[in-house]
């Protein structure tokens, strides 16, 4: 019982820390477009400058990642749910909530 409570507390703290990171991320990437959101099959990521991207589940587990020069379709292998798209260039980052139906 104590071990289960400790696991729950620890996982809750990790999620809280992760969301704090999301709230205070440096978001200077302006020229990013995603469509459609929510999406059924795939999500089009359009960017004006080269970036790295990551798709995370709500617990912070990385499910997909890669490099994007201009246009890229992502999310084909994701199951229905809420995800976090994190896009980073060399100086800044942007975090976007995405939904797959």
BALOMAR-280754 format. One record per atom (N, C-alpha, C, O): residue in three letters; atom name; residue number from 1; x, y, z. Coordinates in Angstrom, 1 decimal, m for minus. Each point is the difference from the previous one (the first is absolute). Layout:
BEGIN
SITE, aa, at, i, east, north, up
SITE, Ala, CA, NUM, X, Y, Z
...
//
This chain:
BEGIN
SITE, aa, at, i, east, north, up
SITE, Unk, N, 1, 0.8, m1.2, 0.0
SITE, Unk, CA, 1, m0.8, 1.2, 0.0
SITE, Unk, C, 1, 0.9, 1.3, 0.0
SITE, Unk, O, 1, m0.3, 0.9, m0.8
SITE, Unk, N, 2, 1.3, m0.9, 1.7
SITE, Unk, CA, 2, 0.9, 1.2, 0.0
SITE, Unk, C, 2, 0.7, 0.1, m1.3
SITE, Unk, O, 2, 0.2, 1.1, m0.5
SITE, Unk, N, 3, 0.3, m2.2, m0.1
SITE, Unk, CA, 3, 0.7, 0.1, m1.2
SITE, Unk, C, 3, m0.9, 0.5, m1.1
SITE, Unk, O, 3, 0.5, 0.8, m0.9
SITE, Unk, N, 4, m1.8, m1.2, 0.9
SITE, Unk, CA, 4, m0.9, 0.5, m1.1
SITE, Unk, C, 4, m0.2, 1.5, 0.2
SITE, Unk, O, 4, m0.1, 0.7, m1.0
SITE, Unk, N, 5, m0.1, m0.3, 2.2
SITE, Unk, CA, 5, m0.2, 1.5, 0.3
SITE, Unk, C, 5, 1.3, 0.8, m0.4
SITE, Unk, O, 5, m0.2, 1.0, m0.6
SITE, Unk, N, 6, 1.3, m1.6, 0.8
SITE, Unk, CA, 6, 1.3, 0.7, m0.4
SITE, Unk, C, 6, 0.1, 0.1, m1.5
SITE, Unk, O, 6, 0.4, 1.0, m0.5
SITE, Unk, N, 7, m0.8, m2.1, m0.2
SITE, Unk, CA, 7, 0.0, 0.0, m1.5
SITE, Unk, C, 7, m0.9, 1.1, m0.5
SITE, Unk, O, 7, 0.3, 0.7, m0.9
SITE, Unk, N, 8, m1.6, m0.7, 1.5
SITE, Unk, CA, 8, m0.9, 1.0, m0.5
SITE, Unk, C, 8, 0.5, 1.4, 0.3
SITE, Unk, O, 8, m0.1, 0.9, m0.9
SITE, Unk, N, 9, 0.6, m0.6, 2.1
SITE, Unk, CA, 9, 0.5, 1.3, 0.3
SITE, Unk, C, 9, 1.1, 0.4, m0.9
SITE, Unk, O, 9, 0.1, 1.1, m0.5
SITE, Unk, N, 10, 0.9, m2.0, 0.2
SITE, Unk, CA, 10, 1.1, 0.2, m0.9
SITE, Unk, C, 10, m0.5, 0.3, m1.4
SITE, Unk, O, 10, 0.5, 1.0, m0.6
SITE, Unk, N, 11, m1.4, m1.8, 0.1
SITE, Unk, CA, 11, m0.5, 0.2, m1.4
SITE, Unk, C, 11, m0.8, 1.4, 0.0
SITE, Unk, O, 11, 0.1, 0.7, m1.1
SITE, Unk, N, 12, m0.8, m0.4, 2.1
SITE, Unk, CA, 12, m0.7, 1.3, 0.0
SITE, Unk, C, 12, 1.0, 1.2, 0.0
SITE, Unk, O, 12, m0.2, 0.9, m0.7
SITE, Unk, N, 13, 1.2, m1.0, 1.5
SITE, Unk, CA, 13, 1.1, 1.0, 0.0
SITE, Unk, C, 13, 0.6, 0.2, m1.3
SITE, Unk, O, 13, 0.3, 1.1, m0.5
SITE, Unk, N, 14, 0.0, m2.2, m0.2
SITE, Unk, CA, 14, 0.7, 0.0, m1.3
SITE, Unk, C, 14, m0.9, 0.7, m1.0
SITE, Unk, O, 14, 0.4, 0.9, m0.7
SITE, Unk, N, 15, m1.7, m1.2, 0.7
SITE, Unk, CA, 15, m1.0, 0.7, m0.9
SITE, Unk, C, 15, 0.0, 1.5, 0.3
SITE, Unk, O, 15, m0.1, 0.8, m0.9
SITE, Unk, N, 16, 0.0, m0.5, 2.2
SITE, Unk, CA, 16, 0.0, 1.4, 0.4
SITE, Unk, C, 16, 1.2, 0.8, m0.5
SITE, Unk, O, 16, m0.1, 1.1, m0.5
SITE, Unk, N, 17, 1.3, m1.7, 0.7
SITE, Unk, CA, 17, 1.2, 0.6, m0.4
SITE, Unk, C, 17, 0.0, 0.2, m1.6
SITE, Unk, O, 17, 0.4, 1.0, m0.5
SITE, Unk, N, 18, m0.9, m2.0, m0.2
SITE, Unk, CA, 18, 0.0, 0.0, m1.4
SITE, Unk, C, 18, m1.0, 1.2, m0.5
SITE, Unk, O, 18, 0.4, 0.7, m0.9
SITE, Unk, N, 19, m1.5, m0.6, 1.5
SITE, Unk, CA, 19, m0.9, 1.0, m0.4
SITE, Unk, C, 19, 0.5, 1.4, 0.4
SITE, Unk, O, 19, m0.2, 1.0, m0.7
SITE, Unk, N, 20, 0.9, m0.9, 1.8
SITE, Unk, CA, 20, 0.7, 1.3, 0.3
SITE, Unk, C, 20, 1.0, 0.3, m1.1
SITE, Unk, O, 20, 0.1, 1.2, m0.4
SITE, Unk, N, 21, 0.6, m2.2, m0.1
SITE, Unk, CA, 21, 1.0, 0.3, m1.1
SITE, Unk, C, 21, m0.8, 0.5, m1.2
SITE, Unk, O, 21, 0.5, 0.9, m0.7
SITE, Unk, N, 22, m1.7, m1.5, 0.4
SITE, Unk, CA, 22, m0.8, 0.5, m1.1
SITE, Unk, C, 22, m0.4, 1.4, 0.2
SITE, Unk, O, 22, 0.0, 0.8, m1.0
SITE, Unk, N, 23, m0.4, m0.4, 2.2
SITE, Unk, CA, 23, m0.5, 1.4, 0.2
SITE, Unk, C, 23, 1.1, 1.0, m0.2
SITE, Unk, O, 23, m0.3, 1.1, m0.4
SITE, Unk, N, 24, 1.5, m1.4, 0.7
SITE, Unk, CA, 24, 1.1, 1.0, 0.0
SITE, Unk, C, 24, 0.9, m0.2, m1.2
SITE, Unk, O, 24, 1.1, 0.5, 0.0
SITE, Unk, N, 25, m1.4, m1.3, m1.0
SITE, Unk, CA, 25, 0.8, m0.2, m1.1
SITE, Unk, C, 25, 0.2, 1.3, m0.8
SITE, Unk, O, 25, m0.9, 0.8, 0.0
SITE, Unk, N, 26, 2.1, m0.6, m0.6
SITE, Unk, CA, 26, 0.2, 1.1, m0.8
SITE, Unk, C, 26, m0.6, m0.2, m1.4
SITE, Unk, O, 26, 0.4, m0.9, m0.7
SITE, Unk, N, 27, m1.4, 1.7, 0.4
SITE, Unk, CA, 27, m0.8, m0.2, m1.2
SITE, Unk, C, 27, 0.1, 1.1, m1.0
SITE, Unk, O, 27, m0.8, 0.9, m0.1
SITE, Unk, N, 28, 2.0, m0.8, m0.6
SITE, Unk, CA, 28, 0.2, 1.0, m1.0
SITE, Unk, C, 28, m0.1, m0.5, m1.4
SITE, Unk, O, 28, 0.2, 0.8, m0.9
SITE, Unk, N, 29, m0.5, m2.0, 0.7
SITE, Unk, CA, 29, m0.2, m0.5, m1.4
SITE, Unk, C, 29, m1.4, 0.4, m0.4
SITE, Unk, O, 29, m1.0, m0.4, 0.5
SITE, Unk, N, 30, 0.9, 1.3, m1.5
SITE, Unk, CA, 30, m1.2, 0.6, m0.4
SITE, Unk, C, 30, m0.6, m0.6, m1.3
SITE, Unk, O, 30, m1.2, m0.2, 0.0
SITE, Unk, N, 31, 2.0, m0.2, m0.9
SITE, Unk, CA, 31, m0.5, m0.4, m1.3
SITE, Unk, C, 31, m0.2, m1.6, 0.0
SITE, Unk, O, 31, 0.7, m0.7, m0.8
SITE, Unk, N, 32, m1.6, 0.3, 1.6
SITE, Unk, CA, 32, m0.4, m1.5, 0.0
SITE, Unk, C, 32, m1.5, m0.1, m0.2
SITE, Unk, O, 32, m0.8, 0.7, 0.6
SITE, Unk, N, 33, 0.5, m1.6, m1.4
SITE, Unk, CA, 33, m1.4, m0.3, m0.3
SITE, Unk, C, 33, m0.2, m1.5, 0.1
SITE, Unk, O, 33, 0.8, m0.8, m0.5
SITE, Unk, N, 34, m1.9, 0.4, 1.2
SITE, Unk, CA, 34, m0.4, m1.4, 0.0
SITE, Unk, C, 34, m1.4, m0.1, m0.4
SITE, Unk, O, 34, m0.9, 0.8, 0.3
SITE, Unk, N, 35, 0.6, m1.9, m1.1
SITE, Unk, CA, 35, m1.4, m0.1, m0.5
SITE, Unk, C, 35, m0.2, m1.5, m0.4
SITE, Unk, O, 35, 0.9, m0.6, m0.5
SITE, Unk, N, 36, m2.1, 0.1, 0.7
SITE, Unk, CA, 36, m1.0, 0.5, 0.9
SITE, Unk, C, 36, 0.2, m0.3, 1.4
SITE, Unk, O, 36, 0.8, m1.0, 0.3
SITE, Unk, N, 37, m1.3, 1.7, 0.6
SITE, Unk, CA, 37, 0.1, m0.4, 1.4
SITE, Unk, C, 37, m1.4, 0.3, 0.7
SITE, Unk, O, 37, m0.3, 1.1, 0.1
SITE, Unk, N, 38, m0.4, m2.2, 0.2
SITE, Unk, CA, 38, 0.3, m1.4, 0.1
SITE, Unk, C, 38, 0.2, m0.6, m1.4
SITE, Unk, O, 38, m0.6, 0.5, m1.0
SITE, Unk, N, 39, 1.3, m1.7, 1.0
SITE, Unk, CA, 39, 0.2, m0.7, m1.3
SITE, Unk, C, 39, m0.4, m1.5, 0.2
SITE, Unk, O, 39, m0.1, m0.5, 1.1
SITE, Unk, N, 40, m0.1, m0.1, m2.3
SITE, Unk, CA, 40, m0.5, m1.4, 0.0
SITE, Unk, C, 40, 1.2, m0.9, m0.4
SITE, Unk, O, 40, 0.2, m1.1, 0.7
SITE, Unk, N, 41, 0.5, 1.4, m1.8
SITE, Unk, CA, 41, 1.0, m0.9, m0.5
SITE, Unk, C, 41, 1.4, 0.6, 0.2
SITE, Unk, O, 41, 0.9, m0.7, 0.6
SITE, Unk, N, 42, m0.7, 1.9, m1.0
SITE, Unk, CA, 42, 1.4, 0.6, 0.1
SITE, Unk, C, 42, m0.2, 1.5, 0.2
SITE, Unk, O, 42, m1.0, 0.6, m0.4
SITE, Unk, N, 43, 2.0, 0.0, 0.9
SITE, Unk, CA, 43, 0.1, 1.5, 0.3
SITE, Unk, C, 43, 1.1, 0.6, m0.9
SITE, Unk, O, 43, 1.1, m0.5, 0.0
SITE, Unk, N, 44, m1.4, 1.6, m0.7
SITE, Unk, CA, 44, 1.0, 0.7, m0.8
SITE, Unk, C, 44, 0.7, 1.0, 0.9
SITE, Unk, O, 44, m0.7, 0.9, 0.5
SITE, Unk, N, 45, 2.0, m1.0, m0.4
SITE, Unk, CA, 45, 0.8, 1.0, 0.7
SITE, Unk, C, 45, 0.7, 0.8, m1.1
SITE, Unk, O, 45, 0.8, m0.5, m0.8
SITE, Unk, N, 46, m1.1, 1.8, 0.8
SITE, Unk, CA, 46, 0.6, 1.0, m1.0
SITE, Unk, C, 46, 0.8, 1.0, 0.8
SITE, Unk, O, 46, m0.5, 0.6, 0.9
SITE, Unk, N, 47, 1.7, m0.5, m1.3
SITE, Unk, CA, 47, 1.0, 0.9, 0.7
SITE, Unk, C, 47, 0.8, 0.8, m0.9
SITE, Unk, O, 47, 0.3, m0.5, m1.1
SITE, Unk, N, 48, 0.1, 1.7, 1.4
SITE, Unk, CA, 48, 0.8, 0.8, m0.9
SITE, Unk, C, 48, 1.5, m0.2, 0.2
SITE, Unk, O, 48, 0.8, 0.5, m0.8
SITE, Unk, N, 49, m0.4, m1.1, 1.9
SITE, Unk, CA, 49, 1.4, m0.2, 0.2
SITE, Unk, C, 49, 0.2, m1.5, 0.5
SITE, Unk, O, 49, m0.9, m0.6, 0.6
SITE, Unk, N, 50, 2.1, 0.0, m0.8
SITE, Unk, CA, 50, 0.2, m1.3, 0.5
SITE, Unk, C, 50, m0.1, m0.2, 1.5
SITE, Unk, O, 50, 0.5, 0.9, 0.8
SITE, Unk, N, 51, m1.2, m1.9, m0.4
SITE, Unk, CA, 51, m0.3, m0.3, 1.5
SITE, Unk, C, 51, 0.1, m1.4, 0.3
SITE, Unk, O, 51, m0.1, m0.9, m0.9
SITE, Unk, N, 52, 0.3, 0.5, 2.1
SITE, Unk, CA, 52, m0.2, m1.3, 0.5
SITE, Unk, C, 52, m1.4, 0.0, 0.7
SITE, Unk, O, 52, m0.4, 0.9, 0.6
SITE, Unk, N, 53, m0.2, m2.1, m0.7
SITE, Unk, CA, 53, m1.4, m0.1, 0.6
SITE, Unk, C, 53, 0.0, m1.3, 0.9
SITE, Unk, O, 53, 0.7, m1.0, m0.3
SITE, Unk, N, 54, m1.6, 1.0, 1.3
SITE, Unk, CA, 54, m0.3, m1.2, 0.8
SITE, Unk, C, 54, m1.5, 0.0, 0.2
SITE, Unk, O, 54, m0.6, 1.0, 0.2
SITE, Unk, N, 55, 0.1, m2.2, m0.2
SITE, Unk, CA, 55, m1.4, m0.2, 0.4
SITE, Unk, C, 55, 0.0, m0.8, 1.3
SITE, Unk, O, 55, 0.6, m1.1, 0.1
SITE, Unk, N, 56, m1.2, 1.6, 0.9
SITE, Unk, CA, 56, 0.0, m0.6, 1.4
SITE, Unk, C, 56, m1.4, m0.3, 0.4
SITE, Unk, O, 56, m1.0, 0.7, m0.4
SITE, Unk, N, 57, 0.8, m1.8, 1.2
SITE, Unk, CA, 57, m1.3, m0.2, 0.6
SITE, Unk, C, 57, m0.1, 0.9, 1.2
SITE, Unk, O, 57, 0.9, 0.7, 0.3
SITE, Unk, N, 58, m2.1, m0.8, 0.4
SITE, Unk, CA, 58, m0.2, 1.0, 1.1
SITE, Unk, C, 58, 0.9, m0.3, 1.2
SITE, Unk, O, 58, 0.0, 0.8, 0.9
SITE, Unk, N, 59, 0.6, m2.0, m0.9
SITE, Unk, CA, 59, 1.0, m0.3, 1.1
SITE, Unk, C, 59, 1.4, 0.4, m0.3
SITE, Unk, O, 59, 0.9, m0.1, 0.8
SITE, Unk, N, 60, m0.7, 0.6, m2.0
SITE, Unk, CA, 60, 1.3, 0.5, m0.4
SITE, Unk, C, 60, 0.9, m1.1, m0.8
SITE, Unk, O, 60, 1.1, 0.3, m0.2
SITE, Unk, N, 61, m1.7, m1.4, m0.1
SITE, Unk, CA, 61, 0.7, m1.1, m0.7
SITE, Unk, C, 61, 0.1, 0.4, m1.5
SITE, Unk, O, 61, m1.0, 0.4, m0.6
SITE, Unk, N, 62, 2.2, m0.4, 0.1
SITE, Unk, CA, 62, 0.2, 0.3, m1.4
SITE, Unk, C, 62, m0.5, m1.1, m0.9
SITE, Unk, O, 62, 0.4, m1.1, 0.1
SITE, Unk, N, 63, m1.3, 1.4, m1.1
SITE, Unk, CA, 63, m0.6, m1.0, m0.9
SITE, Unk, C, 63, 0.5, 0.2, m1.4
SITE, Unk, O, 63, 0.1, m1.0, m0.7
SITE, Unk, N, 64, 0.3, 2.2, 0.3
SITE, Unk, CA, 64, 0.5, 0.2, m1.3
SITE, Unk, C, 64, 0.9, 1.2, 0.0
SITE, Unk, O, 64, m0.2, 0.9, 0.8
SITE, Unk, N, 65, 1.2, m0.9, m1.6
SITE, Unk, CA, 65, 0.9, 1.2, m0.1
SITE, Unk, C, 65, 0.7, 0.0, m1.4
SITE, Unk, O, 65, 0.0, m1.0, m0.7
SITE, Unk, N, 66, 0.5, 2.2, 0.4
SITE, Unk, CA, 66, 0.7, 0.1, m1.3
SITE, Unk, C, 66, 0.4, 1.4, m0.3
SITE, Unk, O, 66, 0.0, 0.9, 0.9
SITE, Unk, N, 67, 0.4, m0.7, m2.1
SITE, Unk, CA, 67, 0.5, 1.3, m0.5
SITE, Unk, C, 67, m1.0, 0.5, m1.2
SITE, Unk, O, 67, m0.4, m0.9, m0.8
SITE, Unk, N, 68, 0.1, 2.1, 0.8
SITE, Unk, CA, 68, m0.9, 0.5, m1.0
SITE, Unk, C, 68, 0.6, 1.3, m0.7
SITE, Unk, O, 68, 0.4, 0.9, 0.7
SITE, Unk, N, 69, m0.3, m0.9, m2.0
SITE, Unk, CA, 69, 0.5, 1.1, m0.7
SITE, Unk, C, 69, m1.1, 1.0, m0.4
SITE, Unk, O, 69, 0.2, 1.2, 0.1
SITE, Unk, N, 70, m1.3, m1.7, m0.6
SITE, Unk, CA, 70, m1.1, 0.9, m0.4
SITE, Unk, C, 70, m1.3, m0.7, 0.3
SITE, Unk, O, 70, m0.8, 0.5, 0.8
SITE, Unk, N, 71, 0.4, m1.5, m1.5
SITE, Unk, CA, 71, m1.3, m0.7, 0.1
SITE, Unk, C, 71, 0.3, m1.5, 0.4
SITE, Unk, O, 71, 0.8, m0.6, m0.6
SITE, Unk, N, 72, m1.6, 0.1, 1.6
SITE, Unk, CA, 72, 0.2, m1.3, 0.4
SITE, Unk, C, 72, m1.4, m0.5, 0.6
SITE, Unk, O, 72, m0.6, 0.7, 0.7
SITE, Unk, N, 73, 0.3, m1.9, m1.1
SITE, Unk, CA, 73, m1.2, m0.7, 0.6
SITE, Unk, C, 73, 0.4, m0.8, 1.2
SITE, Unk, O, 73, 0.9, m0.8, m0.1
SITE, Unk, N, 74, m1.5, 1.0, 1.2
SITE, Unk, CA, 74, 0.3, m0.8, 1.2
SITE, Unk, C, 74, m1.3, m0.6, 0.6
SITE, Unk, O, 74, m1.1, 0.3, m0.4
SITE, Unk, N, 75, 1.3, m1.2, 1.4
SITE, Unk, CA, 75, m1.1, m0.6, 0.7
SITE, Unk, C, 75, m0.7, m1.1, m0.6
SITE, Unk, O, 75, m1.0, m0.5, 0.6
SITE, Unk, N, 76, 1.5, m0.1, m1.7
SITE, Unk, CA, 76, m0.7, m1.1, m0.6
SITE, Unk, C, 76, m0.1, m1.2, 0.9
SITE, Unk, O, 76, m1.0, m0.7, m0.1
SITE, Unk, N, 77, 2.0, 0.4, 0.9
SITE, Unk, CA, 77, 0.0, m1.2, 0.9
SITE, Unk, C, 77, m0.6, 0.2, 1.4
SITE, Unk, O, 77, m0.1, m0.9, 0.7
SITE, Unk, N, 78, m0.4, 2.1, m0.4
SITE, Unk, CA, 78, m0.5, 0.3, 1.3
SITE, Unk, C, 78, m1.4, m0.6, 0.1
SITE, Unk, O, 78, m0.8, 0.0, m1.0
SITE, Unk, N, 79, 0.4, m0.4, 2.2
SITE, Unk, CA, 79, m1.4, m0.4, 0.3
SITE, Unk, C, 79, m0.8, 1.3, 0.3
SITE, Unk, O, 79, 0.6, 1.1, 0.2
SITE, Unk, N, 80, m1.9, m1.2, m0.2
SITE, Unk, CA, 80, m0.8, 1.1, 0.4
SITE, Unk, C, 80, 0.3, 0.5, 1.4
SITE, Unk, O, 80, 0.2, m0.8, 0.9
SITE, Unk, N, 81, m0.1, 2.1, m0.7
SITE, Unk, CA, 81, 0.4, 0.6, 1.3
SITE, Unk, C, 81, 0.5, 1.4, m0.1
SITE, Unk, O, 81, 0.1, 0.6, m1.1
SITE, Unk, N, 82, 0.3, m0.1, 2.2
SITE, Unk, CA, 82, 0.6, 1.3, 0.2
SITE, Unk, C, 82, 1.5, m0.1, 0.1
SITE, Unk, O, 82, 0.5, m0.8, 0.7
SITE, Unk, N, 83, 0.2, 1.6, m1.5
SITE, Unk, CA, 83, 1.5, 0.0, m0.1
SITE, Unk, C, 83, 0.5, 1.4, 0.1
SITE, Unk, O, 83, m0.7, 1.0, m0.1
SITE, Unk, N, 84, 2.0, m1.0, 0.3
SITE, Unk, CA, 84, 0.7, 1.3, 0.1
SITE, Unk, C, 84, 1.1, 0.0, m1.1
SITE, Unk, O, 84, 0.8, m0.9, m0.1
SITE, Unk, N, 85, m0.9, 1.9, m0.8
SITE, Unk, CA, 85, 1.0, 0.2, m1.0
SITE, Unk, C, 85, 1.0, 1.1, 0.4
SITE, Unk, O, 85, m0.4, 1.1, 0.3
SITE, Unk, N, 86, 1.6, m1.5, m0.2
SITE, Unk, CA, 86, 1.1, 1.0, 0.4
SITE, Unk, C, 86, 0.9, 0.2, m1.2
SITE, Unk, O, 86, 0.5, m0.9, m0.6
SITE, Unk, N, 87, m0.4, 2.1, 0.2
SITE, Unk, CA, 87, 0.8, 0.4, m1.2
SITE, Unk, C, 87, 1.1, 0.9, 0.5
SITE, Unk, O, 87, m0.2, 1.0, 0.8
SITE, Unk, N, 88, 1.5, m1.3, m1.1
SITE, Unk, CA, 88, 1.2, 0.7, 0.4
SITE, Unk, C, 88, 0.9, 0.4, m1.2
SITE, Unk, O, 88, 0.2, m0.8, m0.8
SITE, Unk, N, 89, 0.2, 2.1, 0.8
SITE, Unk, CA, 89, 1.1, 0.3, m0.8
SITE, Unk, C, 89, 1.2, 0.2, 0.9
SITE, Unk, O, 89, 0.0, m0.4, 1.1
SITE, Unk, N, 90, 1.1, 1.1, m1.6
SITE, Unk, CA, 90, 1.2, 0.1, 0.8
SITE, Unk, C, 90, m0.1, 0.9, 1.1
SITE, Unk, O, 90, 0.7, 0.0, 1.0
SITE, Unk, N, 91, m1.7, 1.0, m1.0
SITE, Unk, CA, 91, m0.1, 1.0, 1.0
SITE, Unk, C, 91, m1.3, m0.1, 0.8
SITE, Unk, O, 91, m0.1, 0.7, 1.1
SITE, Unk, N, 92, m1.0, m1.3, m1.5
SITE, Unk, CA, 92, m1.3, 0.1, 0.6
SITE, Unk, C, 92, m0.8, m1.3, m0.2
SITE, Unk, O, 92, 0.4, m0.9, m0.7
SITE, Unk, N, 93, m1.5, 0.8, 1.4
SITE, Unk, CA, 93, m0.9, m1.1, m0.1
SITE, Unk, C, 93, m1.5, 0.4, 0.0
SITE, Unk, O, 93, m0.3, 1.1, 0.5
SITE, Unk, N, 94, m0.5, m1.9, m1.0
SITE, Unk, CA, 94, m1.5, 0.2, 0.1
SITE, Unk, C, 94, m0.7, m1.3, 0.3
SITE, Unk, O, 94, 0.4, m1.0, m0.5
SITE, Unk, N, 95, m1.4, 1.1, 1.4
SITE, Unk, CA, 95, m0.7, m1.2, 0.4
SITE, Unk, C, 95, m1.4, 0.2, m0.4
SITE, Unk, O, 95, m0.7, 1.0, 0.3
SITE, Unk, N, 96, 0.1, m2.1, m0.9
SITE, Unk, CA, 96, m1.4, 0.1, m0.6
SITE, Unk, C, 96, m0.7, m1.3, 0.4
SITE, Unk, O, 96, 0.5, m1.1, m0.2
SITE, Unk, N, 97, m1.7, 1.3, 0.8
SITE, Unk, CA, 97, m0.8, m1.2, 0.2
SITE, Unk, C, 97, m0.7, m0.4, m1.3
SITE, Unk, O, 97, m0.6, 0.8, m0.7
SITE, Unk, N, 98, 0.7, m2.2, 0.4
SITE, Unk, CA, 98, m0.7, m0.5, m1.2
SITE, Unk, C, 98, m0.9, m1.1, 0.5
SITE, Unk, O, 98, 0.2, m0.7, 1.0
SITE, Unk, N, 99, m1.2, 0.4, m1.9
SITE, Unk, CA, 99, m1.0, m1.0, 0.3
SITE, Unk, C, 99, m0.2, m0.9, m1.2
SITE, Unk, O, 99, m0.3, 0.5, m1.1
SITE, Unk, N, 100, 0.5, m1.8, 1.3
SITE, Unk, CA, 100, m0.3, m1.0, m1.1
SITE, Unk, C, 100, m1.3, m0.6, 0.4
SITE, Unk, O, 100, m0.2, m0.6, 1.1
SITE, Unk, N, 101, m0.7, 0.6, m2.1
SITE, Unk, CA, 101, m1.4, m0.7, 0.2
SITE, Unk, C, 101, 0.1, m1.4, m0.3
SITE, Unk, O, 101, m1.0, m0.7, 0.1
//
